[in-house]
Amino acid sequence: MSPDSNPIPALLLPFELVSAIFILCLPLRRRVKPHPNRTPLNLASVCAQWRAVALAIPELWTSIYLTFSGQDAYDGIPVLFGCVESIDLEDHAAALMDLWFTRAAGHPISISLTCAKHHSLPKGVLETMFKYCNQWGRIELRISPSDFLAFNAITGPFSSLTSLRIEVTDFLPSSSRLAVNAMENSNRLTSYALTDSGNYRAPADVLARLPRTLRAVKLSFASNQNGFRIIDLSGFFSHIIDNLPHLGHLDVSVIHHGPQLEVKRLPASMTTLRLGRDRLLQFLRIPTLQHLHIFLETSAYLIPFIEHSQCRLISLSVSLYWLTRDSWVSCLAALPKLETLLISVSDHSVIQRCQVLFDPELVPRLRSLVLQEEYTLVPRFDQWLALLRFRTGLCHALLHVWPRHAQERRCMPQPPREIEAELEALWIYRYPWNAEELDPFGDLYPKPDGPLNLRPYHFSPF
């Protein structure tokens, strides 16, 4: 029998259909890790025909996500260069990025680079990035001060950049301005996130430079006893609301602020709000709000905010700290339209906190439930399963237990076999077919060190 007498059906599909299938195989959030077992490298290694198809699809090569911590090595480079032995990518990251984005054929590109503290980017990575600055679409960097200063030396313009996320992992020199050229010289920027890791710059220095095109903003300000304090929170929020007319998604973490002389509710129109403290809610009135993330200590701020705003929240992410049961019930009772609930606790077992959900009158429309805690060493799988049986309307559920110490995580017990069998039978525990292990579900984003958080998809435009 000749080889052509029994053709493989998958190889007979038209190019357009194969292209669409290949693109659907990319990670949900389009942060592509170069690895022979991941798209696009795994598809390109099946056969010569599929390799040719993969190389002819620019969309497969428009995103790259690399982590540099001295521990991770990406061995996707041998597949691209045709090498047999695995090569440590630490010395070849720049070459990989260059070849990767050559395949992107001029399309907007997404670059996500994460460095552990006290680590720097490999040699040549920033220079390779700069070659493609006209194609930057999304840039996400967690880098050292020296790398940030080198990155900030390029002035642009950045004609394609729509999303920018910067975190400096350590202190910048005191003479350095935390002014990001990539933000100031991008006329299409719609999403911007800045995490100020101990660089105590006054918020006014940052707010004054925010472009009016922004639709999503994340700002994190830290302080110490010698640093600044935000005295006028009303003025702080007023500046953001007045100067960003298209703002729909706001994430603000203010660690320290002074006593407020005047509390005034400012009207705003946005969809997503994330605040480091629930007391900040007293400065806002947002009728259009749908998604809220807060650190909840009392019901004294959330319930009045809901009443004044008359908003209909559909998703809520809360970090609970010594909140009484009655206050917790009151908060949930004020949210009859809620569909997604993420609960993080640091004082009690998260399962104990969820005993109130056995009341069918509370959040009757709940469809997605995510629980996470850091201190439990023996999770109550039986109570978790009982809650899933009771909440028959759930479409997605996740119990995320992440003890702070690695030894405790290694000793975490598995569920009993009978409970594990029931959990596996629940389709609400199944991930989407094209999801990676650490991919988020919907708007749920895992942090690199474990905990989950709600993050609006508008911060990820690709």
LUMRO-778695 format. One line per 10 residues: number of its first residue (from 1); for each residue x, y, z of C-alpha. Coordinates in steps of 0.1 Angstrom, whole numbers, plus 5000, padded with zeros to 4 digits. Example, Ala and Ser with C-alpha at 12.3 -4.5 7.8 and 13.67 -1.06 7.14 Angstrom:
1 = 5123 4955 5078; 5137 4989 5071
//
This chain:
1 = 5000 5000 5000; 5014 5034 4990; 5017 5061 5017; 4991 5082 4999; 4964 5055 4997; 4954 5062 5033; 4958 5099 5039; 4955 5115 5073; 4922 5135 5074; 4938 5163 5095
11 = 4963 5170 5068; 4936 5174 5042; 4919 5204 5059; 4922 5237 5041; 4948 5263 5053; 4922 5287 5066; 4905 5261 5088; 4938 5248 5102; 4949 5284 5109; 4917 5291 5129
21 = 4922 5259 5149; 4959 5267 5156; 4949 5302 5169; 4923 5287 5192; 4950 5265 5207; 4968 5296 5221; 4965 5303 5259; 4933 5320 5269; 4951 5353 5279; 4976 5351 5250
31 = 5007 5350 5272; 5026 5324 5253; 5054 5305 5270; 5080 5291 5246; 5080 5254 5253; 5079 5223 5230; 5048 5211 5248; 5029 5243 5243; 5014 5262 5213; 5028 5271 5189
41 = 5059 5250 5192; 5041 5217 5198; 5020 5223 5166; 5050 5232 5145; 5068 5200 5156; 5041 5175 5144; 5051 5173 5108; 5066 5194 5080; 5032 5205 5067; 5020 5217 5101
51 = 5053 5235 5107; 5049 5253 5074; 5013 5263 5084; 5024 5274 5119; 5052 5296 5104; 5027 5312 5080; 5004 5323 5108; 5017 5356 5122; 4991 5356 5150; 5008 5325 5166
61 = 5040 5345 5172; 5027 5378 5185; 5030 5371 5222; 5059 5359 5244; 5060 5354 5282; 5093 5348 5299; 5103 5344 5336; 5138 5349 5348; 5145 5337 5383; 5176 5316 5379
71 = 5155 5285 5382; 5133 5283 5350; 5148 5273 5317; 5128 5275 5284; 5138 5247 5261; 5117 5258 5232; 5147 5273 5215; 5160 5239 5201; 5128 5234 5182; 5132 5268 5165
81 = 5168 5263 5156; 5167 5226 5148; 5190 5216 5176; 5189 5181 5191; 5201 5189 5226; 5183 5212 5250; 5198 5246 5254; 5197 5268 5284; 5177 5298 5272; 5193 5322 5297
91 = 5219 5330 5271; 5196 5328 5241; 5165 5347 5253; 5173 5376 5230; 5177 5353 5200; 5145 5336 5207; 5126 5369 5210; 5141 5382 5178; 5131 5350 5158; 5097 5349 5175
101 = 5088 5384 5165; 5102 5381 5130; 5075 5355 5125; 5049 5381 5138; 5053 5399 5104; 5046 5434 5117; 5015 5425 5138; 5011 5442 5172; 5031 5421 5198; 5027 5413 5234
111 = 5058 5410 5257; 5055 5398 5293; 5088 5396 5312; 5091 5388 5349; 5122 5389 5369; 5125 5377 5405; 5138 5402 5430; 5176 5407 5427; 5176 5393 5392; 5180 5412 5359
121 = 5170 5405 5324; 5195 5385 5303; 5219 5403 5280; 5204 5416 5248; 5167 5412 5258; 5160 5449 5261; 5179 5457 5229; 5158 5431 5211; 5126 5446 5225; 5137 5481 5213
131 = 5140 5468 5177; 5102 5462 5177; 5090 5492 5197; 5068 5503 5167; 5050 5470 5171; 5045 5470 5209; 5008 5463 5216; 5010 5451 5252; 5040 5454 5275; 5041 5438 5310
141 = 5074 5441 5329; 5084 5432 5364; 5120 5442 5364; 5149 5456 5384; 5156 5493 5388; 5186 5491 5364; 5165 5474 5338; 5137 5499 5342; 5161 5528 5337; 5174 5512 5306
151 = 5139 5505 5293; 5128 5540 5301; 5157 5554 5281; 5139 5548 5248; 5115 5576 5241; 5094 5562 5213; 5070 5572 5199; 5051 5539 5205; 5024 5541 5179; 5008 5507 5185
161 = 5010 5505 5223; 4976 5501 5240; 4984 5483 5273; 5014 5489 5297; 5021 5473 5330; 5052 5482 5350; 5065 5470 5383; 5100 5479 5396; 5111 5452 5420; 5133 5474 5442
171 = 5142 5510 5451; 5151 5534 5423; 5179 5559 5429; 5165 5589 5447; 5174 5612 5418; 5153 5591 5394; 5118 5602 5383; 5092 5576 5381; 5080 5589 5348; 5074 5562 5322
181 = 5082 5574 5286; 5063 5545 5272; 5031 5559 5288; 5037 5596 5280; 5046 5589 5243; 5018 5565 5234; 4988 5582 5219; 4967 5550 5218; 4973 5538 5253; 4941 5526 5270
191 = 4954 5504 5299; 4981 5514 5323; 4992 5497 5355; 5020 5510 5378; 5031 5493 5410; 5053 5515 5431; 5074 5490 5450; 5087 5512 5477; 5096 5542 5455; 5078 5568 5475
201 = 5067 5591 5448; 5038 5614 5456; 5006 5604 5438; 5004 5639 5422; 5036 5631 5403; 5019 5601 5387; 4984 5615 5382; 4996 5646 5364; 5011 5624 5336; 4982 5600 5330
211 = 4970 5603 5294; 4933 5611 5288; 4929 5581 5265; 4931 5556 5294; 4901 5533 5299; 4918 5511 5326; 4942 5523 5353; 4959 5504 5381; 4979 5525 5406; 4996 5512 5438
221 = 5012 5536 5462; 5033 5526 5492; 5047 5546 5521; 5066 5544 5553; 5067 5566 5584; 5089 5591 5565; 5070 5589 5533; 5040 5608 5519; 5004 5604 5530; 4975 5611 5508
231 = 4957 5639 5528; 4929 5647 5504; 4913 5615 5491; 4884 5634 5476; 4908 5655 5455; 4927 5623 5446; 4896 5606 5432; 4883 5639 5417; 4915 5643 5397; 4912 5607 5383
241 = 4875 5611 5374; 4878 5646 5359; 4909 5639 5338; 4901 5604 5325; 4868 5608 5307; 4869 5573 5292; 4878 5555 5324; 4859 5523 5329; 4882 5503 5352; 4900 5516 5382
251 = 4924 5497 5405; 4938 5518 5434; 4958 5506 5464; 4965 5533 5489; 4984 5519 5519; 4986 5551 5540; 4964 5582 5541; 4959 5609 5566; 4927 5620 5584; 4901 5633 5561
261 = 4887 5668 5567; 4858 5662 5543; 4841 5631 5529; 4823 5638 5497; 4808 5612 5474; 4820 5618 5438; 4798 5606 5409; 4817 5583 5385; 4809 5561 5356; 4829 5529 5355
271 = 4824 5491 5353; 4852 5478 5375; 4866 5490 5408; 4893 5475 5429; 4903 5492 5462; 4928 5484 5488; 4905 5494 5517; 4868 5494 5520; 4867 5528 5536; 4877 5543 5503
281 = 4841 5535 5491; 4828 5564 5511; 4843 5588 5485; 4825 5573 5455; 4791 5569 5439; 4791 5546 5408; 4757 5536 5395; 4772 5517 5365; 4796 5495 5387; 4794 5458 5379
291 = 4827 5443 5393; 4841 5452 5428; 4872 5440 5446; 4878 5452 5482; 4895 5444 5515; 4864 5441 5537; 4867 5448 5574; 4831 5459 5581; 4798 5464 5564; 4798 5501 5574
301 = 4812 5512 5540; 4800 5486 5514; 4763 5487 5522; 4760 5526 5521; 4780 5526 5489; 4755 5501 5473; 4726 5522 5486; 4739 5555 5473; 4751 5541 5440; 4721 5520 5433
311 = 4745 5497 5413; 4739 5461 5405; 4771 5442 5412; 4775 5409 5392; 4810 5400 5406; 4826 5406 5440; 4861 5397 5451; 4866 5402 5489; 4895 5397 5513; 4879 5392 5547
321 = 4895 5402 5580; 4877 5398 5613; 4843 5405 5597; 4815 5394 5619; 4790 5368 5606; 4761 5392 5608; 4780 5419 5588; 4790 5393 5562; 4754 5382 5558; 4742 5419 5555
331 = 4768 5425 5528; 4757 5395 5507; 4720 5403 5513; 4726 5437 5496; 4738 5419 5464; 4709 5399 5450; 4722 5401 5414; 4757 5387 5422; 4769 5360 5398; 4806 5356 5407
341 = 4821 5356 5442; 4857 5353 5452; 4865 5350 5489; 4899 5352 5504; 4904 5349 5542; 4932 5354 5566; 4915 5350 5599; 4892 5319 5597; 4887 5288 5575; 4873 5299 5542
351 = 4848 5270 5544; 4835 5284 5577; 4830 5318 5561; 4809 5301 5534; 4785 5284 5558; 4762 5314 5552; 4759 5303 5515; 4737 5274 5527; 4710 5301 5530; 4692 5299 5496
361 = 4680 5336 5500; 4716 5349 5498; 4730 5355 5463; 4705 5333 5446; 4720 5339 5411; 4755 5328 5421; 4772 5310 5392; 4809 5311 5399; 4825 5306 5434; 4862 5308 5442
371 = 4875 5303 5477; 4911 5307 5489; 4930 5307 5521; 4966 5307 5533; 4965 5291 5568; 4945 5259 5566; 4967 5228 5567; 4938 5202 5565; 4911 5215 5541; 4876 5205 5549
381 = 4869 5188 5516; 4837 5172 5530; 4822 5207 5537; 4833 5220 5504; 4816 5191 5486; 4784 5196 5507; 4784 5233 5496; 4787 5223 5459; 4758 5198 5463; 4737 5225 5478
391 = 4745 5252 5453; 4733 5234 5422; 4733 5266 5401; 4771 5269 5401; 4788 5267 5367; 4823 5270 5381; 4838 5264 5415; 4874 5264 5428; 4889 5258 5463; 4924 5273 5463
401 = 4944 5265 5495; 4979 5280 5495; 4998 5279 5528; 5025 5305 5531; 5053 5280 5538; 5066 5256 5512; 5069 5228 5537; 5032 5231 5546; 5023 5231 5509; 5043 5199 5503
411 = 5025 5182 5532; 4990 5192 5521; 4968 5161 5522; 4948 5149 5492; 4911 5145 5494; 4898 5111 5504; 4892 5089 5474; 4854 5089 5477; 4854 5127 5478; 4879 5130 5450
421 = 4857 5108 5428; 4827 5130 5434; 4847 5161 5428; 4860 5147 5395; 4825 5139 5384; 4814 5175 5388; 4818 5193 5354; 4820 5226 5372; 4856 5216 5381; 4867 5211 5345
431 = 4889 5238 5329; 4883 5250 5294; 4901 5227 5269; 4927 5253 5258; 4935 5264 5294; 4969 5262 5309; 4973 5250 5345; 4978 5286 5357; 4954 5302 5333; 4926 5323 5349
441 = 4890 5315 5347; 4871 5344 5333; 4885 5375 5351; 4904 5355 5378; 4942 5360 5377; 4967 5341 5398; 4996 5360 5413; 5031 5346 5407; 5033 5336 5444; 5000 5319 5446
451 = 4969 5339 5456; 4942 5347 5431; 4926 5380 5424; 4899 5395 5402; 4914 5415 5374; 4893 5430 5346; 4900 5416 5311; 4904 5451 5298; 4939 5451 5313; 4946 5424 5287
461 = 4935 5437 5254; 4948 5408 5233
//
